[in-house]
């Protein structure tokens, strides 16, 4: 486009017509302002002409309007054309349509800040929007609620119906959340099956507890996934600004802690964050780091609790129990670190170490003429779910030389019920090796007993919560009799744990229980002390 000094168009080329839609005849004699989009104010054009008059050149991005009314972006360069004396005699403008570049930029911006599956803001944009909300809240002395919600049962849907069904479920939940929340609220997908909600103006009729309850109800509604009916629930954690943090990172961490608390409370519920959660999370992190170091530096120990025949009083074997002797904390009880080990996956190397150490120690005792009997080792669910447990056990037996028929593996009833098919296959393979299998914590599974018909187990272990109040508690006594009768009718041995008194021992013996363990007989002992116990009993025999 060529204009005279007065700004009238003198000539245009065919590319001008292709871009703007105006023919040469329609453009000649007009001021280029007829292409204005209205997006730029007077200041923009004053700056443009100021640079052009002063230096004879201007370059930049400008939005103009085509003949059909469409607004488009262009990259424009305007230069003064000078005569031999250096005076400007006309202006030439060269521009190109950069709509495709703008579209690419917009798409990149969308991909950078929005979740491609649900169309919700992602974690990056959530932080930015939360920071803006916190700035407004600080300015007007208001409160902001931050929620983190996780779907309960999503993995089951994903595993049973496939990833396309899982994706459709996430899209459906995202649509429900968008429809439920106010326009000024923000809902984002953090990743996986985890979402976050920002609710501003808390306290002005905007109760975060009620919002969470509405979300829980909305999520719990059945979802149709291409003909399959799916049910999931939501566990929600709530953090408040400024109570639980002054920035986006701390608030999201606080809400995340509260969300885990709601899961521990039974799922399908919500919990507000409080200071104890932060303290507990800090302690948990310290234990996790300490546990990793303990495995590397050899701070773990295996203790042994003897198991006895209730009729003869003979020592039949021992249960291996892991202990952590921390330089800072002293002897750490198992319930303080085993759940964390299971959550973090550290239970895999820890469980293998306990199995190997127990078998190797038993071989060493036998070499000294001491008979430890059957060595019983606990197996955590993640060891079976996440690793090739059968191969691990086989390798440990080969390397240590401990006979398979003298090894007993204790698997909790809750895991067996939760993973019945996988558990039955594993138990059968272990039995073929000659390894004995016991159902630990029996009586706490709260489910059908029909699975017992198909499991090739050898022993039921009566949970200590049923033994604790024997023989005085009528309900516990009835349950104990029923378990003993059930076990014997199915061909299993029955062992009671947590026996702490002579009265408990006598009751169990009268009812026909086969074996027992507990403080009445012997406390869990370090390897050296258990060795002395074996030696004393051998001498007495």
C-alpha positions in Angstrom: 0.0 0.0 0.0 1.5 3.4 -1.1 0.1 6.7 0.3 0.9 10.3 -0.3 2.0 12.7 2.4 -1.7 13.5 3.2 -2.3 9.8 3.9 -4.4 9.1 0.8 -3.9 5.7 -0.8 -2.2 6.0 -4.1 -1.8 2.3 -5.1 -2.2 -1.2 -3.7 -1.1 -4.6 -5.0 -3.2 -7.7 -5.5 -2.0 -9.1 -2.2 -3.8 -6.2 -0.5 -7.0 -7.2 -2.1 -6.5 -10.9 -1.1 -5.9 -10.0 2.5 -8.5 -7.2 3.0 -11.1 -8.0 0.5 -11.1 -4.5 -1.0 -10.3 -4.0 -4.7 -7.9 -1.4 -5.9 -10.7 0.8 -7.1 -12.3 0.7 -3.7 -9.1 1.6 -1.9 -7.6 4.3 -4.1 -8.0 7.8 -2.7 -9.1 6.6 0.8 -7.3 7.1 4.1 -6.0 3.7 5.5 -8.1 4.5 8.5 -11.1 2.9 6.7 -9.5 -0.4 7.7 -9.6 0.4 11.4 -10.8 -2.4 13.7 -11.7 -0.1 16.6 -9.4 -2.2 18.9 -6.8 0.6 19.2 -7.2 3.9 20.9 -6.1 7.4 19.8 -2.8 7.0 21.9 -1.8 4.0 19.7 -2.1 6.0 16.5 -0.4 9.1 18.0 2.6 7.0 18.9 2.7 5.4 15.4 2.7 8.8 13.6 5.1 10.3 16.1 7.7 7.6 15.3 6.9 7.8 11.6 7.4 11.7 11.5 10.5 11.6 13.7 12.4 8.6 12.2 10.5 7.8 9.0 9.8 4.3 10.1 7.3 2.3 12.2 6.9 -1.5 12.7 4.5 -3.5 14.8 1.4 -5.5 15.3 -2.0 -4.0 14.4 -5.6 -5.2 14.2 -7.6 -4.2 11.1 -11.0 -5.1 9.6 -11.6 -6.9 6.4 -14.4 -5.9 4.0 -16.6 -8.7 5.3 -16.3 -7.2 8.8 -13.8 -9.8 10.2 -11.1 -8.4 12.4 -7.7 -9.8 11.8 -4.1 -9.2 13.1 -1.4 -8.1 10.8 2.3 -7.3 11.0 2.8 -3.9 9.5 5.9 -2.0 8.4 5.6 1.7 7.3 8.5 3.5 5.8 8.9 7.0 4.4 10.0 7.3 0.7 12.3 10.3 0.4 13.4 12.5 -2.6 17.1 13.1 -3.4 17.0 16.0 -0.9 15.9 13.7 1.9 12.4 15.0 2.1 9.5 12.5 2.6 7.4 12.4 -0.5 5.2 9.3 0.2 4.8 6.3 2.5 4.9 2.6 1.7 3.2 0.1 4.0 4.0 -3.6 3.8 1.8 -5.9 5.9 1.1 -9.6 6.2 -1.9 -11.4 7.8 -0.7 -13.2 11.0 -4.0 -14.8 11.9 -2.4 -18.3 11.7 0.4 -17.2 14.0 -2.1 -15.9 16.5 -4.1 -19.1 16.3 -1.0 -21.1 17.0 -0.1 -18.8 19.9 -3.6 -19.2 21.3 -3.4 -23.0 21.0 0.0 -23.1 22.7 -1.4 -20.8 25.4 -4.4 -23.1 25.9 -2.2 -26.2 26.0 0.1 -24.6 28.5 -2.7 -23.5 30.8 -5.6 -25.9 30.2 -6.1 -29.6 30.6 -6.6 -31.1 27.1 -8.9 -33.9 28.4 -11.5 -31.9 30.4 -10.8 -28.3 29.2 -10.4 -27.2 32.8 -7.5 -25.0 33.9 -4.4 -27.0 34.8 -2.2 -26.7 37.8 -0.2 -23.8 36.3 -3.2 -21.7 35.6 -4.8 -22.7 38.9 -1.8 -21.2 40.8 -2.0 -18.0 38.8 -5.8 -17.7 39.4 -5.4 -18.5 43.1 -2.7 -15.9 43.5 -5.1 -13.3 41.9 -7.9 -14.4 44.2 -5.5 -14.1 47.2 -4.5 -10.5 46.2 -8.2 -9.5 46.0 -8.9 -11.2 49.3 -6.0 -9.4 51.0 -7.1 -6.0 49.5 -10.7 -6.4 50.7 -10.0 -8.4 53.9 -11.9 -11.4 52.7 -11.4 -15.2 53.0 -10.8 -17.7 50.2 -11.5 -21.5 50.4 -9.3 -23.9 48.5 -10.5 -27.5 48.0 -8.7 -30.5 46.7 -10.9 -33.5 45.8 -9.9 -37.0 44.8 -12.2 -39.5 43.2 -12.7 -42.7 45.2 -13.0 -45.8 43.0 -11.6 -44.2 39.8 -8.9 -46.8 39.5 -11.5 -49.6 39.6 -13.4 -48.0 36.7 -10.2 -47.4 34.7 -8.9 -51.0 35.3 -12.2 -52.8 34.6 -13.6 -50.7 31.7 -10.4 -49.4 30.2 -8.8 -46.0 29.8 -11.3 -44.5 27.3 -14.1 -45.1 29.9 -11.8 -43.5 32.6 -11.3 -40.5 30.4 -15.1 -40.2 29.8 -15.7 -40.4 33.5 -13.2 -37.5 34.2 -14.9 -35.4 31.5 -18.3 -36.1 33.0 -17.1 -35.1 36.5 -15.5 -32.0 35.1 -18.8 -31.0 33.5 -20.7 -31.6 36.7 -18.3 -29.4 38.7 -18.6 -26.6 36.1 -22.4 -26.7 36.2 -22.5 -26.9 40.0 -20.1 -24.0 40.9 -20.7 -20.3 40.5 -19.2 -18.4 37.5 -16.7 -16.6 39.8 -15.5 -19.9 41.3 -12.6 -21.8 39.7 -12.4 -25.5 39.1 -9.2 -27.1 37.8 -7.8 -30.5 37.2 -4.6 -31.1 39.0 -3.8 -34.4 37.3 -5.0 -38.0 37.3 -8.4 -38.1 39.2 -7.6 -35.1 41.3 -9.4 -31.7 41.0 -9.2 -28.4 42.8 -11.8 -25.7 43.5 -11.3 -22.0 44.5 -14.2 -20.4 46.2 -13.9 -16.6 46.9 -15.9 -14.3 49.2 -16.1 -17.1 51.9 -18.4 -16.0 54.7 -20.8 -13.9 52.5 -23.4 -16.6 52.2 -20.7 -18.8 50.6 -20.1 -21.7 53.0 -17.2 -24.0 51.9 -18.6 -26.9 53.9 -21.9 -26.7 52.0 -20.1 -26.4 48.7 -18.1 -29.5 49.5 -21.3 -31.4 50.4 -23.0 -30.4 47.1 -19.9 -31.6 45.2 -19.9 -34.9 47.1 -23.6 -35.4 46.2 -23.1 -34.4 42.6 -20.1 -36.7 42.1 -21.9 -39.7 43.7 -24.6 -39.6 41.1 -24.3 -42.7 38.7 -22.5 -42.0 35.4 -23.3 -43.8 32.1 -20.1 -44.7 30.3 -21.2 -46.0 26.9 -23.7 -48.4 28.4 -21.8 -49.1 31.6 -23.1 -47.7 34.9 -20.2 -46.4 37.0 -20.2 -45.1 40.5 -17.5 -43.0 42.1 -17.3 -40.8 45.2 -15.2 -37.8 46.2 -13.0 -37.2 49.2 -12.5 -33.5 49.7 -10.0 -31.5 51.7 -10.6 -27.8 52.5 -8.1 -25.1 53.4 -8.9 -21.4 54.2 -7.0 -18.2 53.5 -5.5 -16.7 55.6 -6.0 -19.3 58.3 -4.1 -22.2 56.7 -1.6 -20.3 54.5 -0.9 -17.0 52.8 0.1 -18.3 49.3 -1.1 -20.7 46.7 1.5 -23.4 47.4 0.8 -23.6 51.2 -3.0 -23.5 50.7 -3.0 -26.4 48.2 -0.7 -28.4 50.4 -3.0 -27.8 53.4 -6.1 -28.8 51.3 -4.2 -31.9 50.1 -3.5 -33.0 53.7 -7.1 -32.5 54.6 -8.1 -34.5 51.6 -6.0 -37.5 52.8 -7.7 -37.1 56.2 -11.1 -37.4 54.6 -9.9 -40.6 52.9 -8.7 -42.0 56.2 -12.1 -41.1 57.7 -13.8 -43.5 55.3 -13.9 -41.6 51.9 -17.0 -39.9 50.4 -16.7 -37.0 52.9 -14.8 -33.7 53.5 -12.4 -32.4 56.1 -11.1 -29.0 57.0 -7.4 -28.5 57.5 -6.1 -27.9 60.9 -2.6 -27.5 62.4 -2.3 -31.1 63.6 -2.4 -32.2 60.0 0.6 -30.1 59.1 2.5 -31.5 62.1 1.5 -35.1 61.2 2.5 -34.5 57.6 5.9 -33.2 58.7 6.4 -36.2 60.9 5.4 -38.5 58.1 7.9 -36.9 55.8 10.6 -37.2 58.4 9.8 -40.9 59.0 9.8 -41.6 55.2 13.3 -40.0 54.8 14.5 -41.8 57.9 13.2 -45.1 56.7 15.0 -44.8 53.4 18.2 -44.1 55.2 17.5 -46.9 57.7 17.3 -49.4 54.8 20.6 -48.2 53.4 22.5 -48.0 56.7 21.2 -51.3 58.2 19.2 -49.8 61.1 16.4 -52.4 60.7 16.2 -55.5 63.0 14.1 -58.7 63.0 12.6 -59.7 66.3 10.9 -63.0 67.0 7.8 -63.9 69.0 7.5 -67.6 69.9 4.4 -69.6 68.9 3.3 -72.5 71.1 1.2 -75.6 71.0 -1.7 -75.1 73.4 -1.9 -78.8 74.4 1.7 -79.8 74.8 3.3 -76.4 75.4 5.9 -77.2 72.7 7.5 -74.2 70.9 6.4 -74.7 67.3 8.0 -71.7 65.7 8.2 -67.9 65.7 6.7 -64.9 64.0 9.2 -62.5 62.5 8.6 -58.9 63.4 10.5 -55.9 62.0 11.8 -53.2 64.3 13.6 -49.9 63.4 16.4 -48.8 65.8 16.8 -45.2 64.8 19.8 -43.2 66.2 17.5 -40.2 66.7 14.2 -41.8 67.8 15.4 -45.0 69.4 13.2 -48.1 68.8 10.4 -47.1 66.5 7.2 -49.2 66.8 6.1 -50.9 63.5 2.7 -49.1 63.4 4.6 -45.8 63.1 6.5 -46.8 59.9 4.9 -49.8 58.3 1.8 -47.9 56.9 4.2 -45.3 55.4 6.4 -48.0 53.9 3.3 -49.5 52.2 2.2 -46.1 50.9 5.6 -45.2 49.5 6.6 -48.6 48.1 9.4 -49.0 50.6 7.6 -52.1 51.8 8.9 -54.0 48.8 12.7 -53.8 49.7 11.8 -53.9 53.4 9.6 -57.0 53.1 12.2 -58.8 51.0 14.9 -58.0 53.6 12.8 -59.3 56.5 12.1 -62.5 54.6 15.7 -63.0 53.7 17.0 -62.1 57.1 14.5 -64.4 58.9 15.3 -67.4 56.7 19.1 -66.8 56.9 18.9 -66.5 60.7 16.9 -69.7 61.0 19.4 -71.6 58.9 22.2 -70.2 61.2 20.3 -71.4 64.3 19.9 -74.9 62.8 23.6 -75.0 62.1 24.2 -74.5 65.8 21.9 -77.3 66.8 18.9 -75.1 67.7 15.5 -75.7 66.2 13.4 -72.5 65.7 10.5 -74.5 64.2 8.4 -72.8 61.5 9.3 -69.2 60.7 6.3 -67.1 60.1 6.7 -63.9 58.0 4.1 -61.2 57.4 3.3 -60.2 53.8 1.9 -56.7 53.0 -0.5 -56.3 50.2 1.7 -54.0 48.0 4.4 -56.8 48.0 1.9 -59.0 46.1 0.3 -56.2 44.0 3.5 -54.4 42.9 6.1 -57.0 42.6 6.7 -60.6 41.5 6.3 -62.0 45.0 6.4 -65.6 44.1 9.8 -65.2 42.3 11.1 -63.2 45.3 10.2 -66.0 47.8 11.6 -68.7 45.6 14.9 -66.9 45.2 15.2 -66.3 49.0 14.6 -70.0 49.7 17.2 -71.0 47.1 19.8 -68.5 48.3 19.4 -69.1 52.1 18.7 -72.9 52.0 15.7 -72.7 54.4 13.2 -75.4 53.6 9.9 -74.3 52.1 7.9 -76.5 54.4 9.3 -74.6 57.4 8.2 -71.2 56.1 4.8 -69.7 56.8 3.6 -66.6 55.1 0.9 -64.5 56.8 -1.5 -62.6 54.5 -4.2 -60.4 55.9 -7.8 -61.3 55.4 -8.6 -57.8 54.2 -6.1 -58.1 51.3 -7.4 -61.6 50.4 -10.9 -60.2 50.2 -9.9 -57.2 48.2 -7.8 -59.2 45.7 -9.5 -62.6 45.8 -8.6 -63.8 42.3 -4.9 -62.7 42.5 -4.6 -64.0 46.1 -6.0 -67.5 45.2 -3.5 -67.9 42.4 -0.6 -66.8 44.5 -1.6 -69.0 47.5 -1.9 -72.0 45.2 1.5 -71.5 43.7 3.1 -71.0 47.2 1.4 -74.2 48.4 2.8 -76.1 45.5 6.3 -75.1 46.7 5.4 -76.5 50.2 5.1 -73.1 51.8 2.4 -72.8 54.5 0.0 -69.8 54.3 -1.9 -68.3 57.2 -4.8 -65.8 57.1 -3.8 -63.0 59.4 -6.2 -60.8 61.4 -9.0 -63.4 60.7 -12.5 -62.2 61.6 -11.9 -58.5 60.7 -12.7 -58.7 56.9 -16.5 -58.2 57.3 -17.3 -60.1 54.2 -18.5 -63.4 52.9 -16.6 -66.5 54.1 -17.2 -68.3 50.8 -13.6 -67.5 49.7 -12.3 -69.9 52.3 -13.5 -72.9 50.1 -11.1 -71.9 47.4 -8.0 -70.9 49.3 -5.3 -73.5 49.9 -4.4 -72.0 53.3 -3.2 -73.9 56.3 -4.0 -71.7 59.3 -6.4 -69.1 60.5 -5.0 -66.5 62.9 -7.6 -65.2 65.3 -7.2 -61.5 65.7 -6.1 -60.2 69.1 -9.1 -57.9 69.4 -11.3 -61.0 69.9 -8.8 -62.5 72.4 -8.3 -59.3 74.5 -11.5 -59.6 76.7 -11.6 -63.4 76.9 -13.1 -65.3 78.7 -15.4 -62.6 80.2 -16.8 -61.0 77.1 -19.7 -63.2 75.8 -19.5 -61.9 72.3 -15.8 -62.4 71.9 -16.2 -65.9 73.4 -18.9 -66.7 70.9 -16.8 -65.4 68.0 -13.8 -67.3 69.1 -15.7 -70.6 69.4 -17.2 -70.0 65.9 -13.8 -69.3 64.3 -12.2 -72.4 65.9 -15.1 -74.6 64.8 -15.1 -73.1 61.3 -11.3 -73.5 60.9 -11.3 -77.1 62.1 -14.3 -78.1 59.9 -12.4 -76.7 56.8 -9.2 -78.5 57.8 -7.3 -75.5 59.1 -5.2 -75.0 62.2 -6.2 -72.1 64.4 -3.8 -69.9 66.2 -4.7 -67.1 68.6 -2.6 -64.0 68.9 -2.4 -61.5 71.8 -2.7 -64.1 74.6 -1.7 -62.2 77.7 -3.2 -64.2 80.6 -3.5 -67.7 82.0 -7.3 -67.4 81.8 -7.1 -66.6 78.1 -4.8 -69.5 77.5 -7.0 -71.9 79.4 -10.2 -70.8 77.6 -8.6 -71.2 74.2 -7.2 -74.6 75.1 -10.7 -75.8 76.4 -12.3 -74.6 73.1 -9.8 -76.6 71.1 -7.6 -73.8 69.7 -4.4 -75.3 68.4 -1.7 -72.7 68.9 -1.2 -69.3 70.6 1.3 -66.5 70.9 1.4 -63.4 73.1 3.0 -61.9 76.1 1.8 -64.7 78.4 4.1 -67.0 76.6 6.9 -64.8 75.4 7.4 -61.2 74.3 8.9 -60.4 70.9 12.7 -60.8 71.3 15.7 -59.6 69.4 17.6 -62.4 67.6 20.2 -62.9 70.3 17.6 -63.2 73.1 15.4 -65.5 71.1 18.5 -67.7 70.5 18.9 -67.9 74.3 15.3 -68.9 74.6 15.8 -71.7 72.1 18.9 -72.8 73.9 17.2 -72.9 77.3 14.3 -74.9 76.0 16.7 -77.3 74.2 18.6 -77.8 77.5 15.4 -78.3 79.5 14.2 -80.9 76.9 
